């Protein structure tokens, strides 16, 4: 009997040691919202690197960068010696992640679609992979409550245009984007809802759409800020400009469904009043 108890103790100890050893401690996060969720789960101390879209919270800005999550570098990721790569399902090239996995590094791709169901699935998946499912349930409940509270606030169903500029020309958010989903959750009418994805748009094209409100991402503004943007022909003549309903919004906040989606909805609701 004593021998049996000793064997059971040894087995239990081995299982605990194995579980501790298996828990990822050097994590690379690929995708700004993925990184944000890791921090909100209280697991930011495990991160050894993020990608260029990992802009929030402030601690994420101090992480080493391994490139942009849609244009990954094999060498950059391997240089930080991760035991887990936690990646948005949109991260790529996929071949790079497959190579990393082939070298014995765990790679977990998590849901990253433009819907609330994908957001909640993403929180659950990340929490499970990091071994903190209870924290995941708490975070998901907090996000859901924040969104419901924000949606209950007053606002007007204005015709709204979301613009970004990363290559020298405006891109506007259409349907099946996270930005469109956030606009819709805020009770706004996306003027490009009839088109899918991001569409190139000139200043004259903006004028033709005649939006009642324009949101441009903060990173899309030049050194002249919102004043220079408003002075552009085509922009200045819109109903949005005439009503002073043109404002800049944090890129990650409006372009990705994440833990701060309720905050994004509140900002848009207030701006529409």
SVG drawing of the C-alpha trace seen along z (x, -y; Angstrom):
<svg xmlns="http://www.w3.org/2000/svg" viewBox="-31 -74 49 76">
<polyline fill="none" stroke="black" stroke-width="0.4" points="0.0,0.0 2.8,-2.4 4.5,-1.6 1.3,-2.3 0.9,-5.7 4.5,-6.6 3.9,-5.8 0.7,-7.9 2.6,-10.8 5.4,-10.5 3.0,-10.4 1.1,-13.4 4.3,-15.3 5.4,-14.4 2.1,-15.6 2.3,-18.9 5.9,-19.4 4.9,-18.6 2.0,-21.0 4.2,-23.8 6.9,-23.0 4.3,-23.0 2.8,-26.4 4.0,-28.9 6.3,-31.5 7.8,-33.2 4.9,-34.4 4.9,-36.3 1.6,-38.1 0.7,-38.8 -2.2,-41.3 -2.9,-44.4 -6.2,-43.0 -4.5,-39.7 -1.8,-41.6 -4.4,-43.7 -6.4,-40.7 -3.2,-39.0 -2.6,-42.1 -6.3,-42.3 -6.0,-38.7 -3.2,-39.8 -0.6,-37.8 1.4,-40.6 4.5,-39.4 4.7,-36.4 5.1,-38.5 8.5,-38.7 7.5,-40.4 4.6,-41.9 4.1,-43.1 3.8,-46.6 0.0,-46.7 0.5,-46.0 0.0,-49.6 -2.0,-49.2 -1.6,-49.2 1.5,-51.4 3.5,-48.4 3.0,-46.8 4.9,-49.7 8.0,-48.6 8.0,-45.1 10.5,-44.1 8.8,-44.2 8.8,-41.3 7.3,-43.1 3.7,-43.6 1.4,-40.6 0.3,-40.3 4.0,-40.4 5.9,-38.3 9.6,-37.6 10.8,-34.1 14.1,-35.4 12.5,-38.2 10.1,-35.8 12.8,-33.2 15.2,-35.8 13.2,-36.2 13.2,-32.4 9.4,-32.0 7.8,-28.8 4.4,-30.0 3.4,-32.2 -0.2,-33.5 -1.4,-34.8 -4.5,-36.3 -6.0,-34.0 -5.3,-36.8 -1.5,-36.7 0.8,-35.6 2.3,-34.6 0.9,-31.3 4.1,-29.6 6.2,-31.5 3.9,-30.3 4.0,-26.7 7.8,-26.9 7.9,-28.1 5.6,-25.3 7.8,-22.8 10.7,-23.9 9.0,-22.8 7.5,-26.2 3.9,-26.0 1.7,-28.2 -1.9,-29.0 -4.1,-30.9 -7.1,-32.6 -10.4,-33.8 -10.2,-37.4 -13.3,-38.0 -15.4,-41.3 -18.1,-40.2 -18.8,-40.2 -19.0,-36.4 -15.4,-36.3 -14.3,-38.7 -15.7,-36.5 -14.3,-33.4 -10.9,-35.1 -10.9,-35.9 -11.9,-32.3 -9.2,-30.8 -6.4,-33.0 -7.4,-32.4 -7.5,-28.7 -4.1,-28.6 -2.5,-30.6 -4.2,-28.4 -6.4,-31.0 -9.9,-30.1 -11.5,-31.7 -9.9,-35.1 -11.2,-34.7 -14.8,-34.2 -14.5,-37.3 -13.0,-39.4 -15.6,-38.3 -18.4,-39.2 -16.8,-42.6 -16.5,-43.3 -20.1,-42.3 -21.4,-44.5 -19.4,-47.5 -20.8,-47.0 -24.4,-46.7 -24.1,-49.8 -22.5,-51.8 -25.2,-50.8 -27.9,-52.0 -26.6,-55.5 -28.3,-58.1 -27.1,-58.9 -28.2,-59.7 -28.2,-57.3 -25.9,-59.6 -24.6,-58.7 -20.9,-58.1 -17.7,-57.5 -14.6,-55.8 -11.3,-56.7 -7.8,-55.5 -4.6,-56.4 -1.5,-54.2 -0.2,-54.5 -0.9,-58.1 -4.5,-57.6 -7.7,-57.3 -9.2,-53.9 -12.8,-53.8 -14.3,-50.9 -17.1,-49.0 -19.1,-46.0 -17.4,-42.9 -14.8,-45.0 -14.4,-45.5 -14.8,-49.2 -18.2,-48.7 -19.3,-46.4 -18.4,-49.1 -20.2,-51.8 -23.3,-49.6 -23.1,-48.8 -23.1,-52.5 -26.3,-52.9 -24.6,-54.7 -25.3,-54.3 -22.1,-53.4 -22.2,-55.2 -20.2,-52.3 -22.2,-49.5 -23.1,-48.4 -19.4,-47.5 -17.2,-45.0 -13.8,-45.5 -11.7,-48.7 -12.2,-50.8 -9.9,-53.4 -11.5,-56.8 -10.4,-60.3 -11.4,-63.5 -13.8,-64.1 -15.3,-60.6 -15.8,-61.7 -17.7,-64.8 -19.9,-62.7 -20.9,-60.4 -21.9,-63.5 -21.4,-61.9 -23.0,-63.6 -20.0,-62.4 -16.4,-61.5 -14.1,-59.5 -10.4,-59.3 -7.9,-57.2 -5.3,-59.1 -2.3,-57.6 -3.7,-58.7 -3.3,-62.4 -0.2,-64.2 1.7,-66.7 -1.0,-69.3 -3.5,-67.2 -7.3,-67.5 -7.1,-71.1 -5.1,-70.0 -7.5,-67.1 -10.5,-69.4 -8.9,-71.9 -8.7,-69.4 -11.0,-70.1 -13.9,-67.6 -13.6,-67.2 -14.4,-70.7 -17.6,-70.8 -19.2,-67.7 -22.1,-68.0 -19.8,-66.5 -17.3,-69.3 -20.0,-72.0 -21.5,-70.5 -18.1,-70.1 -18.6,-66.3 -15.1,-65.3 -12.8,-63.8 -9.8,-61.5 -10.0,-58.2 -7.3,-55.8 -6.5,-53.2 -6.7,-50.1 -9.9,-51.3 -11.9,-51.7 -10.2,-49.2 -10.3,-46.2 -13.0,-44.6 -11.3,-44.2 -11.7,-44.7 -12.3,-48.4 -15.1,-48.1 -17.6,-49.5 -15.4,-52.6 -15.3,-53.0 -19.1,-52.8 -19.4,-55.4 -17.1,-57.8 -19.1,-57.4 -22.4,-57.8 -21.3,-61.1 -19.9,-62.4 -23.2,-61.8 -25.3,-63.8"/>
</svg>
